Amino acid sequence: MSNVPNIRWKANNSGSFGKRDRMASPGGYG
């Protein structure tokens, strides 16, 4: 669970990382 918020923060910081995360989880983080 701790990893979830951590990834979200990283996604917000890095656009490229966020895009990849979004692909893995559509509508997961936003």
Secondary structure, DSSP 8 states (H G I E B T S, - for coil): --HHHHHHHHHHH-HHHHHHHHHHSTTT--
